[in-house]
Amino acid sequence: MKIDPRLVELREGENLKLEPRYASTNNICHKILYSEPRLWIHKKTLPKLIQAQQTAKTQNLQLWIWDAYRPPEVQKQLWNACPDPRYVANPQTGGSLHARGVALDLTLARNKKLLDCGSDFDHMGNAAHWDAYDAGLISAAQQENRLLLRSLMQDAGFETIATEWWHWQLPSPKNSPWEILPSPYQP
């Protein structure tokens, strides 16, 4: 299968861990959604991810990535499992920036142990929101870990959304939105 040249495969490294949740049953659909445990991103996302990775390293932290590029057919399955636009982009109204390769779902780890951010990846509830601390749903230590992640990712040029502390994306370019990319996964 020919891979779109705009996509690059992520590789584990010294302070980069990959745990493709949709290549396992540990996700909101409770089934394997990716045919291979591989993660891809748009080549324009890579320099910003490297910047975040290098900053994490200076703080003795690792980036732990759960998802990156997501094929539109997987987005449909996620929508079917959780048809709530606060958490899953509706594929009928443009879908997710994941399908464009410019969004990542990730967290931080120290010594290969995930920092406690108050909820797991794909927790579809208020504890995943950025205002969870103000609502009394997470501890001060969990909030500090989220803020550490936010500082690191925003400094690298990513933005987030209000309802998922783990979701990071490149801003959409003015006048030319990111294009949906063909899947690199085997059918």
N, C-alpha and C positions, 0 to 999 in steps of 0.2 A: 504494500500500500504506500502510495506517495503521500508524504506529510507536507502540509501547507508550509511554505518557507517562512511565514510570519510566526510560526510556533517553534519554540525550543523546549526540549525536554529538561526538566529539573533533575539534578543528580544530588544525592546525599553527599555531604562534606563534613568537614571538621565541626562546624556549628550550624549545620542544616540537616534536619531530620524530616523524612517524608513518611507519612502515614495516610495513604490514600483511602479515606473512609468509605468512599463509594466503590472501592474494589473489594470491600468486605461486607458483612451483614451488619456491622456496627454503624448504622445510620438510620434516619427516620423511616426509610422504606423497609428496613430489616431484610434487605436482599442485596446481592451483588449487582451493581449498576454499571461498573466499568469492566471490560473484558480483560484488562491487564492492570496490575498495580503500578501505574506510571502516571506522572503528573507533567503537564505542559503549561507554558505561559506564552503570551505574545512577546516577541523579541524586544519590543519597546518597554515592557514591564521589567525585563531582566536587570538593567542597570540600577533601577530603583530598589529592586529586591536585593541586589548585591550590596548596595549602600546600607540598607537596613541590616543585612547580615554582618557586614563589617562593624557597624556600630554595636550590634549585639555582642560580637566577639570581644570588643573592648570592655564590656561589662560582664564578661564571663557568662554570657547567655547564648542559647541556641534558638534559632527559629525552628518551629515544629509545624510543618504544613500538612493540612488535612485535605485541601482541595484547591484547585487552580482552574485551568480550562475545564469547562463542563459542556458536553455536547447537548444540543437542543432537545434530543430525545430523552436524555436523563433529566433535564429541566422539567419536561412534561411529567415524568414519573414523580419527581419531588412535589410538583404542584398538585398532582393527584393525591399524594400522601398528606399534604398540608396546603390546602387552597386558601392561604391567608397571605395577602400581599405585604404584610408587615415583615414576613419571614422568607417567603419564596416569591420570586418574580414570576408573574403570570406569563407563560409562553405565548399566549394569545395577544398580549399587548406589548410585544417587543422582547420579552424574556430578560435574561440576566446578563450582566457584564462578564460573568464567567464564560458564557458562550462566545465571547469576543477575546478571551484570553487575558483580560486586564484586571481580573479580580482574583484574590487569594483568600482562603480561609486558613488562619494560622494562629499560633500562640507562641509563648516563650517557655523555654525550659532552662534549668540550671543543673549541670551534671546529669543530663539525660532524664531529669525528673520535671514534669510539667509544673509550671507555677499555677497555683490555685487562683482561678479567676472567677470563682463563684458559680459557674455552670459549665456543663460540657458543651462541646461543639454540637450544633444542631438542636440545642435546647430551644424549643419554640414557646417561650413564655417570658414573663416580665423579668425574671432573674438574668436573662441574657441582655437586657437593655442597658444602655449606657447610664441611665438614671437609676439603676437598681440599688445603688448605695443610698441615694436620697430617699428611696422608697423603703429602706430598711430590709432589703432582700439579700444583701451581701455584706460581708464584714469590711472593716477598714483595710485590713491586709489584702483582701481580694480586690478591693478598689485600687489600692496602690499598685498591684500587679497589672491591672487593666490600664492604669494611667502610664505605667512604664512602657507597656506595649504601644499605647497610643502615641506617646512621645517619640518613640523609635520609628514608628511607621509614618507619622506625619512629617517628621524631619526628613524622611526619605522621599516625600512627595505623594504619599497615598492619602486617601480620605476614607472615612468609614460611613456607616449608616447607624441610625439611632437604636435599632433593635437587635443588632448582632455585634458584640464586642470583638469577635474573631474575624469579621469581614472587612477586607481592605481592598480598595480599587483605585485605579488611576482616574483622575478627573476626565470627563468627556471633553474632547477637543471642540472648541467652538466651530461651527459651520461644517464639521465633518465627523459625525458620530462613528464610534468604533463599529466595524463590520463583524457580523457573525461569521465564525470560521468553521470549516469542515472538520469533522472529528478525526483525530489521529488513531483512535482506538479501532481495533478489529471488530467487524460486525458480529 
